[in-house]
Amino acid sequence: MHHPAHIDGRSVVILRQGRRGFHVPGSGLLSYDGQTLTLGEDESRRVFTNDELRSLMPVVEGSRIPECRGFDFFLLSEVDA
């Protein structure tokens, strides 16, 4: 599991499997204030759960998922973020 302080300021894309590939219900920068890891800002801001933190996967060079390009991490989600 990643420690929130180590991924503060890194980018993440949340993917949801659809019939024709992936849908992106959320993306942005992670922010850690010493207690809470959040994604996004203002109205689109949301707290990242421990389960989500455990499920974060790094985007590798040459990723075959086009929606991941340009992001540091991705998260597969069964529900919209």
Secondary structure, 3 states (H helix, E strand, C coil): CCCHHHHCCCEEEEEEEECCEEEEEEEEEEEECCCCEEECCHHHCEECCHHHHHHCEECCCCCCCHHHCCCCEEEECCCCC
